[in-house]
Structure formats: structure tokens, C-alpha cells
């Protein structure tokens, strides 16, 4: 059966994609349409613009009135002043100007249908300034700013607030404003044609000179409907941003959880690191001398991670220390299961130099040996030349303590790393383990490394050290090593690394 498309997507990508889609949908549902919020914001902006324009008109009118003097009235011809006309022509906030005395117009900017003689409401600002409102329904220009000086009244007709000038509503007669202006008595202006029930409202306070004012702008549902598309687009954008953020966070979490550091720590928590044992056999009689414990990492599904994929990182990160401690506890228990207590057989445990920086590991090891009823010589420690001892003095002290406790020290990978044979001179080494790279030279008499193998064997003999050959794969290699005086053999020629249960079955079979 062909796998489905989803089955072919990597698990972490599938989880990230699912997180994005689910969070986007949930965010979109939670946000809903933001048209109401957009409409409310637009109502606020329009109200601010409406009040700002009215204040600007009031300010410009006041400036024009301050610039007038009685000479303007004397310059009129037939009641029309060209000077006043020029002033209004160049001023967007003032539509009409006039000069009056005791309510009678003496001079005006131009002829316009302003029923000045009709009823008026005067709202005093102070002794000099007033706002004059014509009775409702008596003309478009129904609001005037008045300044009195030397018996004359200077007038400027103001442009009332105009909703159509401050933003498209998207509907006819769906907005209404109310402008309250302080005075004696207060003045209230209204405009717009709101026919439906108000669903949105915004109030803005302002100040122009001595005048305080409050503008309230209202709108009905048709106004909010005009911003539905923008609201949904904004909801979608916010949902996508939130979903992307959550998906990115999930991706990083999955990456961290799939990182080697996280997996190693999780393996420690699950006791997933187990020892495998490769036998060391005396080639002269087939007797099992002991075994080397090799670390294996067992996945949750029972499969194993190849050592080369995690041991270098574990060593560099320092995680090899707790891994080795966890492994050591299991090894000591396994030695007791093998029935080696009281015999000369041993299991070698690989240590890194950092393991010997403090005496705690040695103390723990001795305690575990005692608890399981073993002898110290049932355990040996292997150190490798591939990792350097930065402090040989401290290393010698710690290894000497192990030797004094009856634990033998073996030098693994002899001749391949930092120490060379100086480790043998500086550290209490009892056995050299000949690396596979030198054992392999026995397959070809012309190999350039063969003299090194001869030198290692000769050095060990002269120094009174035992030797173990690693990585031996053929009987021919066994015979050639025996001819050189090397009888302790470790390699596939006898056994591959085995779990404790398989190792016990292998021993029983011999």
C-alpha cells in the first residue's frame, strides 16, 4: 500500500503544521471580525477631525475679527466692503463677515442669504467675545463669532461642523454629532442624519481659548458594516501572526527535544544506557579471561543507537560522566550475575580523564563492589590515549587509589593518542590494549604500521605489562599474535559485543 501524503511528512513538520492550522483557526474564531473595533477607531478619528476643523474655523475667524477696525465700515459702498470680501475669499473657515451697530448691519463682505434680522441666541464668552446662533432651521450659516469694540460689532459667520468633510461613512445618514460649547448660556450644535439606532458612540473634549467644548459622534450598525472587510482582514492577519508565533515556538521545542543533548538527558532519565560485553579469551586454551563493557543506547522501541553517533558528543558535553556512573551500577550487578565473584575474571570499565578529577567515582565504585560481594580484581578500569590527561599528577593520584584498592588499570588504544608511552611511565598502568588499527597489519606483511605493533609488544614485555589485542577477527591473526606472545584476544573472532543475557548464554554454550 502506498503511504498517504501525511504519512510521508516528517513527524516534527506535521506537528508544526498542525499547530499552525489549529492555532490560526482558534485565533480567528476568538477574534471574530474586528469590524466593530475598526468602526469605533474610525469614529474616533472622524470625531477628532470634526472638532479640529471647527476649532480651526473658530481660530481663523477670531484672527480676522481682531484685524478689523472702524475704517472698514467707512469703506463700504452700498453696504458691501471689498476689503471684507477679500478676507472671506482667502479664509476657508469664514464664509461671511460684517460690521454692525446696535444689531443693524453697516457693512458686509457680500450678499448672502443670512437672515440676520431673525431671532438669535447670544452666548457670551467674555465682555468682548460672543457666539451668536440663529434659531434652528433659518439658514446654513447659523453660527457667528462676534467681537464688540467701540460701539461696533464685528461679525464672522462660521462654517458649522460638516460630517461629509471628515471621512467616508459608506452610508447615507448613519452618523450624527452633537457639539456642546461652554458659554452663558451653553450652546449646543447638532448635525447629521442618523436614522437608525445608535450602536457606536465616541466623545471628545477640546479647548479653544476660553471656550471648552465636548463633541459626541454617534453611528449606527450600517457604519460598522462598512468596515467588515477590513475587520476580517485584520482578524486574519492577527490570527496568522499568532499562529506563526506558536508554530515557530513548537518547531523550536521539537528541535530542542530532538537535539542530541535533550535525547541523551532523556536517555539518562529512562536508564536507556546499558552495558554490552565483549569477551576477552585466552587463545591458548579458550578460557574466558573477562570482558570489556561497551556502552549501548537503547531506544524506546528496543533498537540501539550506534555508539559513534553519540559517544563523541557525550564526552565533549560532559554527559559521559553521569552516563558512566549509571552504567557502572549495572555492570557491577551484572558481574555478580555472571558468577565471577571470587574468580580471576574481570569486566573492564572505560573512564574518561574527567571521571578521575575527584575521588567520588572511585569511592562509589569500591562501595558498589562491596555491596555485590565482589572482589576488587573482578573490576578493572580502562583509560584511553584518545583523551588527554590535562593534569597527570592528579590523574596518577586518583588511579593509584584505585590500584591500592585492588582495581587494575588498563591503557586502551595504546599508541594512537596523546600520551604515547609516557602514560605508562607516569600512570600505574598494568595492561596495554593493542588497538585494532595495529592488529589489522597482521593481514598484510607490508603494512607500514607493522613495526609499531612489534614495538608495542616489545615495550610491554620489557616493562612487565600484560597485553590484550583488540579487534581480532580471524584465526590467522590469533596465530600470529600468539607467535608474538600475545594470548589475550578480544574481537569478533570469538564474540561480538552482547547484552548481559546473551553474554551469559554465550558463556554457557562454551
HUSULKA-V394369 format. One record per helix or strand of 3 or more residues. SS is the DSSP state (A for helix, B for strand). FROM is the first residue (numbers start at 0). TO is the last residue. If there is no record, write none. Layout:
# HUSULKA-V394369
SS&FROM&TO  SS&FROM&TO
This chain:
# HUSULKA-V394369
A&4&7  A&10&30  A&34&66  A&70&73  A&81&88  B&93&100  B&103&107  B&119&123  B&128&133  B&142&148  B&151&157  A&162&164  B&174&180  B&186&191  B&199&207  B&210&218  A&220&224  A&227&257  A&259&268  B&272&281  B&287&297  A&306&308  A&310&316  A&318&337  B&345&350  A&352&355  A&359&370  A&375&377  B&378&383  A&391&403  B&407&413  A&421&425  B&430&433  A&435&442  A&449&462  B&465&468  A&474&482  B&487&489  A&499&508
